[in-house]
């Protein structure tokens, strides 16, 4: 816990320094203007809260379900049967997160800015349409490459999973749950990509509803998996992500098809 706390402190301190370098303070050091009515988007607060609740819902349920939990100290509990596989699964999403940062946070943003700059500055129709097509292409390629990289990672875990557990000194009984959790973690990276595009398109309400869907599905399906027994552990988390990703991709496709209409007609 001390190492975890120190690590987060170093990250926070480093990011604060980078922000202050990029945006030097002038005048008031601390401002509470953001608390003024209408000064902040409450939808962003709900999106952040609901998304994290949805991600942690299955873990909390395993921590406090009598058959799968173990007391650590005070109110802190753990689930030996669930925590190790999900931890290893999240380590396996590092390649997918790298693609997410490169494709969505760089390539997509580049054409996103060019598209809206062309709209604001009166660019030609051909230029606007070209930037729009490039933006849609980077979204499709970004999501496809996340899926492709995570699929390769999943296959590697399927092939080397037993050796990995042996090397770490973990029982091979964890293997089926590790397989399910690796697939689920990969789907979570895809969901992050979808939500990120919606944020850039300023579709905050859709993001909130997707997070609500994720939370309800995760709680419901994880409860069902706990009721059905150990053979079904992890499937609640995986299926809830699959449902949310499919719904999110459908909504994203519809919004991108209506991009020009909403850009020009809803101003």
N, C-alpha and C positions, 0 to 999 in steps of 0.2 A: 504494500500500500504506500509506503514511503517513496519507493522508486517511481510508482505510478504518479504520485502527487508531484514529485520533483520534475518528472518528465513534462507534465502538463504546465507546470509553472514556467519552465524554460521555453516551451512553445508559446505560451501566452506573452511572456516578456519579450521574446524575439519578434512576434507579430506587432506588439505595441510599438516597438522601436521602428519597425518598417513603416507603420502607419504615420508616426510622427515625422519621419524623414520625408515621406511623400506629401504629407499635409501638415506643415508646421502650424503650431498654435498661434493665433493672433487674438489679443484681448482676453476674454474670459477663458479660464482654463477648463472649468466644468460648467456645462449648460444643461438645464432641465427643460428646454423648449420642446423636447420630444414628448413630454407629458401633456403638452397643450392639446385640448380636444381637436381632433382632425389632423394632428401632426404626424401620426404614425398609422401604418396599415395593420389593423388588428388581425387581418387574414394571415399575415406572415407569422404572427404569434401563434395562431391556431395551427397553421401548417407545421411549424417547427415542433410544437407540443404533441400534436396528434401523430406525426411521423415517428418521433422517438418513442412515444407510447406504443405504437404499433410494432416497432422493431423489438422492443423489450418485453412486450406482453407475454410471449411464450416463455421467455427466460424467467420472468417473475412467477408465472404459473408453475413451472417446474421447481422453482426454489421453494415454493410454499405448499405444494401438493405433498401430502404426507408420504406417499409411496416413493417419491423421487427426490425428496429434500433431505438436507443434513444441516444441523445447527453448527455455525462456525463460532460466532461470539456475539452476544447481545441479540439485536434484531437481525444481524447478518446471517444469511443462509446460503447454501450452495446446492447444486445438483450434480453429483459426481457422474451420473450416467449421461447428463446432457451438456455440461459445461465444457468438457474437454473436446468433444467432436465439433461443437460450434466454434470454439476458439481456433482450432486447426482449420476449419472451413473458412473463417474470416481471413486467416493468413493466405489462403489460396486465391483471394480476390485481388491481390496486389497487381498482377498483370492487367486484369480488367480495369482497375482504377487508373492505371497508367494510361491506358487507351482512352478512358473517359476524359481524363484531363487534357490529353493531346487533341482528340477529335472534337469534343464538345466545347471545352473551354478555350480553345484556340482557333481551330479551323471553322467551326460553326459561328463563333462570335465575329470572326473577320468578315464573313459574308453577311451576317446579320446587321452589322454596323454599316456596311456598304449599301445594303438594300434600303435601310431607313434613311441614310444620308441622301441617297438618290431621290427618295420620295420627298424629303423635306426641301431639298435644294432644286427641285424641278428637273430631275434627270430625264432623259428620253425614255419612252416606253420600252424600247428594245433593251436599254441598259438596266432598267428596273426589273424587267422580266428575266434577264440574264442573271442578275444578282439573286433574284428569288429562286431560280432553278438551282444555282450553285448552293444556296442556303439549304434547300430541301435535299440536295444530293449529299451534303456533309452530314445532315441529320441521319439520313438512311445509312450512309457508310459508317458513321460513328456507332450507331446502334448495332449494325451488322458486325462490325469488328469487335465490339464488346462481347457479343454473343459468340463469335468465332474464337476469340482468345479464351473466354471462360469455358467453352466446350473443350478446347485442347487441355486446359487445366483440369477439368473434370475427368477427362480420359486418363490423364497422368495419375490423378489420385486413385482412380479405379484400378490402374495397373500396379501402382507402387504403394497403395494405401496400407497393405498389410506389413510391408517392410518398414514403412514409416512408423507405424505404431510399435513394431518390435524395437526399432532404433530408439524410440522415445520411452520404451519400457511400459507401454500401455497395452492392456489386454486387447486381443483381436475381436473380442465381443463388441467393441465399440465400432467395428468396421461398417455394418449396415447403416448405423446412424450417421457416421461420417459421410458416407456416400450421399445420403439425402440432404445433409446440411451443406455440402459443397455445391450441390445443384441450387439449393435455396439461396445461398450467399451470392452465387452468380446471377440469379434472377434479381437480387436486390441491387446489384450494380446497374443492370438494365433499367430498373425502376428509377434509380437516381438520375440516369441519363434522360429519361422521359420527363421527370419532374423538373429537371434543370431547363429543358427546352420550354416547358410551360412557363417557368419563371421569366425567361427572356421574352416570351410573347405576352407577358403580363396577364396570364390566365390564372390568377391566384385562387379564384373560387374553385376551379377544376382541381388544382393541387390539393386544396382542403378536402374536397369530396373524395379524391383518390386516397388520401390518408385515412379518412373515416372508413372507407371500404376496406383498406388494408387492416385497420385496427379491428373492425368487427369480424372480418374473415379470420384473422389470426386467433382472436379469442375463441371464436366458435369452433374452428377446426382443431385448435390445440386442445380444447376441452374434450372434443370427441376422441382425439388420439389418446388422451390420458384415460378416458373411459374404456377404450378398446384394448389398451395394454401396450407393453414394451415394443412389440413388433411394429407399431404404428407411430412411435415417437419420432418427431421431426417432420412428419408429413403435413401436420397442420400449418407450420411455418412455411413450408415449401409451396403447398397448394394455395395459401392465401396470397403469396407473392405472385404465383402464376396467374391467378385470377386478376389481381390488380394490374399486372403488366399487360395482360391481354386487353383489359378495359382501357388502360392508359394509351396503348398503341392505337386502339380504335379511335379514341377521342383526339389523339394527336394527329392522326391521318385526316380526320374531318376538319380540324382547325387549320391545318396547313393547306387543305384544298380551298378554304375560305379566306386565305390570308390576304389576297388583294382586295376582296370585298370589304373585309373588316378594317383594313388599313385605310382605305379611301372613303368608305361610306359611313363609318361609325365615328368620324371625327366631329 
